[in-house]
Amino acid sequence: MPTSISLSFYLRRKRAEKTAHSQHTLCLSMELVMTICLLFLCSLISYICNMVFQKRNQCCYMLGYECYKASDDRKLDTEACVRVVMRNKNLGLEQYRFLLKTIVSSGLGEETYGPRNVLDGREESPTEKDAHTEMDEIMFDTLDNLFAKTGVSPSEIDILVVDVSLFSPSPSLTSRIVNRYKMRDDIKSFNLSGMGCSASMVAIDLVQRLFKTYKNQFAVVVSAESIGSHWYCGKEKSMMLSNCLFRSGGSSILLTNKRALKDRAIVRLKCAVRTNIGSDDEAYGCCMQLEDEQGYQGFLLTKSLTKAAAKAFTMNLKILVPKILPVTELLRYTISYIGSKNIKGQTPDAARALSFNFNLKSGIEHFCLHPGGRAVIDGLGKSLGLSEYDLEPTRMALYRFGNTSAGGLWYVLSYMEAKKRLKKGDRILMISLGAGFMCNNCVWEVMKDGLDNTRVWEDCIDSYPRKNLVNPFTEKYSWINDECLNFVRID
C-alpha cells in the first residue's frame, strides 16, 4: 500500500513537472516570437524612416537656367554661309551639290549664330585664344545672368559641372569659372568631355547622384560646345554635315537639394535614365572626331548613326517607361502585347509594331527633344507618336538657333516657357542623343505656373511658330548643273 501511494505521488509530480516545463517552454517560445516580431517591426520602421529621409535628401530642384544669345553681327544668314563655303578651295561640284541639299533640308533658318573666327575667315587656322574666347562668352554671359536672376552668389556654389565635348584645356574650364567668380576652395568641380549633344543630361544625372550624398547643396551645370576651333575645312561629305548643323550656343543651370527653397524652384527632377551602347563597334564609330585623308580635323557622322540612335533610344525607353507611365497604361500595353503575339498570320515584325503602342501622353505633357536636325526630330516624333504641336518647340529651336549641341534642350524648354505652355504639375520629358553612342533622358515636373524664361526669345517669339521653314538657299541657289554653278558664283 505505501508503495502504491509513493508511485502515485511520483507520477503526479512528474506530470506536474512536465506541465510546468511545457508552460515554461511555451513562455520562452512566446517571448522569442515577440522578440522576433519586435525586431522585425523596429527594422521595418527603421527602413521606412530611412527611405523617407533618404527620399527627402534626394530631391533635385532647378532654380533657374539661362541660354546664350550671341550678338547680331554673328548671324549666319544665307550670304554669310555662302562666303564661308566659297573659301573652301577643296570643294568640287559634287560637294557643292551635297552642301546645298543638306543646308536646304537641315531645318535651320537664317538667324543662327556662328563662331567669330569662322565669320572673320580664320576657320583654317583657329588659335587657343579663339577657343577660350568662344567659351568665355557663353559661360560668363549665362552665369552672370543666372546669378543675377536667382540671387544666388557664386560663393554659395558647392558643385560645378562643365560639359564641353571638343575643348578640354589646362587649366580646366571649371577652374576658369572658379577664378573668374572667386568661388570657394572646397568646391566640387567636374569637367565632362567627349560626350557630344547628350552631355547636359549626363551632368544633370551626376549632380543628382551627388545630391544623394551631400545635403543642402547648390550646383551649377554649364553646357556648351567649341564650334570655331573644330570647323571642318575638308571635302568628306560625312564630315561636312557638322558645319551645316552645329551653331554657337550654350546654357547654365542652377540646381539645389535644399527643401527650404522648394517654393522658389521652377521644376523638379523626377527621374533620369542613361544608356550607353559603346560596346557595339558600329554604334561607337558612327559619331566620332577624327582627321580625313588630307589631315583636316572634323566630326564624322556616318549613315549608321540612325541605327545606333534607334537602338540606344529603345533600350533607354525600356527602363524609362515603367518609371513615368501610370499603372493603367502599363497594364493596357501588356494586354496589347500578349494579344499581338497570339494573332495568327502576323509576321514577327508586324506583331512587334502592333505591340509598340505606348501612349506616352498618359504620363507626359511636354516633349523636349534634342534639336539635332530635321531628320532626328522627324524620326523621334514618329517613334513616339507625337503631333506637330508636340514637336513645335524643338523645330522652332532648331530653326532659330540651330544644333547647339549639349545646350540645345534648354532653348526648347525656353520656347515652351515663352509660349506659356507650362503649368504646375506638368511633366516634361527631355530626350538627348550623343556620341558614345548614348541616349540620356530625364523627366521634370513643373513646380509653378507662369514661367517666363524668355530672354533669348523675347525679340521674336511673337513671330513663332513659323509655318514656312524652307531655307532661303532653295530660292537663291537651287539651279546647279555641270556648266553653271550659281551656288558659288562670284559677283
ChimeraX attribute file (.defattr): number of C-alpha atoms within 10 A of each C-alpha:
attribute: neighborCount
match mode: 1-to-1
recipient: residues
	/A:1	6
	/A:2	7
	/A:3	8
	/A:4	9
	/A:5	10
	/A:6	11
	/A:7	12
	/A:8	12
	/A:9	12
	/A:10	12
	/A:11	12
	/A:12	12
	/A:13	12
	/A:14	12
	/A:15	12
	/A:16	12
	/A:17	12
	/A:18	12
	/A:19	12
	/A:20	12
	/A:21	12
	/A:22	12
	/A:23	12
	/A:24	12
	/A:25	12
	/A:26	12
	/A:27	12
	/A:28	12
	/A:29	12
	/A:30	12
	/A:31	12
	/A:32	12
	/A:33	12
	/A:34	12
	/A:35	12
	/A:36	12
	/A:37	12
	/A:38	12
	/A:39	12
	/A:40	12
	/A:41	12
	/A:42	12
	/A:43	12
	/A:44	12
	/A:45	12
	/A:46	12
	/A:47	12
	/A:48	12
	/A:49	12
	/A:50	12
	/A:51	12
	/A:52	12
	/A:53	11
	/A:54	13
	/A:55	11
	/A:56	15
	/A:57	18
	/A:58	21
	/A:59	19
	/A:60	30
	/A:61	27
	/A:62	24
	/A:63	22
	/A:64	19
	/A:65	25
	/A:66	26
	/A:67	31
	/A:68	26
	/A:69	20
	/A:70	19
	/A:71	8
	/A:72	10
	/A:73	10
	/A:74	18
	/A:75	21
	/A:76	20
	/A:77	17
	/A:78	17
	/A:79	13
	/A:80	15
	/A:81	19
	/A:82	17
	/A:83	14
	/A:84	17
	/A:85	17
	/A:86	15
	/A:87	14
	/A:88	15
	/A:89	10
	/A:90	12
	/A:91	16
	/A:92	10
	/A:93	15
	/A:94	12
	/A:95	15
	/A:96	19
	/A:97	17
	/A:98	13
	/A:99	20
	/A:100	19
	/A:101	14
	/A:102	16
	/A:103	22
	/A:104	20
	/A:105	18
	/A:106	23
	/A:107	25
	/A:108	27
	/A:109	23
	/A:110	19
	/A:111	16
	/A:112	26
	/A:113	24
	/A:114	25
	/A:115	24
	/A:116	20
	/A:117	21
	/A:118	21
	/A:119	19
	/A:120	10
	/A:121	13
	/A:122	16
	/A:123	22
	/A:124	18
	/A:125	12
	/A:126	16
	/A:127	14
	/A:128	10
	/A:129	10
	/A:130	19
	/A:131	21
	/A:132	16
	/A:133	16
	/A:134	21
	/A:135	22
	/A:136	16
	/A:137	15
	/A:138	23
	/A:139	25
	/A:140	17
	/A:141	19
	/A:142	22
	/A:143	25
	/A:144	14
	/A:145	16
	/A:146	23
	/A:147	17
	/A:148	11
	/A:149	13
	/A:150	13
	/A:151	9
	/A:152	14
	/A:153	12
	/A:154	19
	/A:155	13
	/A:156	13
	/A:157	21
	/A:158	20
	/A:159	22
	/A:160	23
	/A:161	25
	/A:162	24
	/A:163	30
	/A:164	27
	/A:165	22
	/A:166	19
	/A:167	22
	/A:168	15
	/A:169	11
	/A:170	8
	/A:171	8
	/A:172	15
	/A:173	25
	/A:174	19
	/A:175	17
	/A:176	16
	/A:177	18
	/A:178	19
	/A:179	11
	/A:180	12
	/A:181	15
	/A:182	12
	/A:183	18
	/A:184	14
	/A:185	9
	/A:186	9
	/A:187	15
	/A:188	14
	/A:189	17
	/A:190	19
	/A:191	17
	/A:192	20
	/A:193	15
	/A:194	18
	/A:195	21
	/A:196	25
	/A:197	30
	/A:198	30
	/A:199	30
	/A:200	32
	/A:201	27
	/A:202	24
	/A:203	22
	/A:204	21
	/A:205	21
	/A:206	14
	/A:207	24
	/A:208	23
	/A:209	13
	/A:210	17
	/A:211	23
	/A:212	16
	/A:213	10
	/A:214	14
	/A:215	16
	/A:216	13
	/A:217	17
	/A:218	23
	/A:219	25
	/A:220	26
	/A:221	23
	/A:222	29
	/A:223	31
	/A:224	31
	/A:225	28
	/A:226	25
	/A:227	27
	/A:228	26
	/A:229	25
	/A:230	21
	/A:231	25
	/A:232	24
	/A:233	23
	/A:234	21
	/A:235	20
	/A:236	18
	/A:237	17
	/A:238	14
	/A:239	26
	/A:240	22
	/A:241	21
	/A:242	19
	/A:243	21
	/A:244	20
	/A:245	23
	/A:246	24
	/A:247	26
	/A:248	28
	/A:249	32
	/A:250	30
	/A:251	27
	/A:252	29
	/A:253	22
	/A:254	24
	/A:255	26
	/A:256	27
	/A:257	26
	/A:258	18
	/A:259	17
	/A:260	9
	/A:261	13
	/A:262	18
	/A:263	11
	/A:264	15
	/A:265	19
	/A:266	20
	/A:267	25
	/A:268	22
	/A:269	21
	/A:270	16
	/A:271	17
	/A:272	20
	/A:273	18
	/A:274	21
	/A:275	20
	/A:276	19
	/A:277	19
	/A:278	16
	/A:279	10
	/A:280	12
	/A:281	10
	/A:282	16
	/A:283	24
	/A:284	19
	/A:285	19
	/A:286	21
	/A:287	23
	/A:288	18
	/A:289	17
	/A:290	13
	/A:291	15
	/A:292	16
	/A:293	10
	/A:294	11
	/A:295	10
	/A:296	17
	/A:297	18
	/A:298	24
	/A:299	21
	/A:300	22
	/A:301	20
	/A:302	17
	/A:303	11
	/A:304	14
	/A:305	19
	/A:306	16
	/A:307	13
	/A:308	25
	/A:309	24
	/A:310	16
	/A:311	17
	/A:312	23
	/A:313	23
	/A:314	15
	/A:315	16
	/A:316	20
	/A:317	17
	/A:318	10
	/A:319	14
	/A:320	18
	/A:321	14
	/A:322	12
	/A:323	16
	/A:324	19
	/A:325	17
	/A:326	13
	/A:327	11
	/A:328	10
	/A:329	16
	/A:330	16
	/A:331	11
	/A:332	13
	/A:333	17
	/A:334	14
	/A:335	12
	/A:336	16
	/A:337	18
	/A:338	12
	/A:339	13
	/A:340	19
	/A:341	16
	/A:342	10
	/A:343	10
	/A:344	8
	/A:345	8
	/A:346	13
	/A:347	11
	/A:348	11
	/A:349	9
	/A:350	13
	/A:351	19
	/A:352	14
	/A:353	12
	/A:354	15
	/A:355	18
	/A:356	15
	/A:357	15
	/A:358	17
	/A:359	16
	/A:360	19
	/A:361	14
	/A:362	12
	/A:363	17
	/A:364	17
	/A:365	17
	/A:366	23
	/A:367	26
	/A:368	26
	/A:369	26
	/A:370	30
	/A:371	34
	/A:372	27
	/A:373	21
	/A:374	17
	/A:375	14
	/A:376	16
	/A:377	20
	/A:378	14
	/A:379	14
	/A:380	18
	/A:381	17
	/A:382	11
	/A:383	14
	/A:384	15
	/A:385	15
	/A:386	16
	/A:387	10
	/A:388	11
	/A:389	11
	/A:390	16
	/A:391	20
	/A:392	20
	/A:393	27
	/A:394	26
	/A:395	26
	/A:396	24
	/A:397	29
	/A:398	29
	/A:399	24
	/A:400	20
	/A:401	29
	/A:402	30
	/A:403	28
	/A:404	31
	/A:405	32
	/A:406	31
	/A:407	29
	/A:408	31
	/A:409	29
	/A:410	26
	/A:411	32
	/A:412	26
	/A:413	24
	/A:414	23
	/A:415	27
	/A:416	22
	/A:417	20
	/A:418	21
	/A:419	17
	/A:420	15
	/A:421	16
	/A:422	23
	/A:423	16
	/A:424	14
	/A:425	15
	/A:426	18
	/A:427	24
	/A:428	22
	/A:429	21
	/A:430	21
	/A:431	22
	/A:432	29
	/A:433	29
	/A:434	23
	/A:435	26
	/A:436	23
	/A:437	28
	/A:438	28
	/A:439	30
	/A:440	25
	/A:441	25
	/A:442	22
	/A:443	23
	/A:444	23
	/A:445	22
	/A:446	19
	/A:447	21
	/A:448	16
	/A:449	15
	/A:450	13
	/A:451	20
	/A:452	16
	/A:453	20
	/A:454	21
	/A:455	15
	/A:456	18
	/A:457	20
	/A:458	12
	/A:459	9
	/A:460	11
	/A:461	16
	/A:462	11
	/A:463	8
	/A:464	14
	/A:465	17
	/A:466	14
	/A:467	8
	/A:468	6
	/A:469	16
	/A:470	17
	/A:471	19
	/A:472	16
	/A:473	21
	/A:474	14
	/A:475	10
	/A:476	12
	/A:477	18
	/A:478	16
	/A:479	12
	/A:480	15
	/A:481	11
	/A:482	7
	/A:483	6
	/A:484	11
	/A:485	15
	/A:486	13
	/A:487	20
	/A:488	16
	/A:489	10
	/A:490	7
	/A:491	3
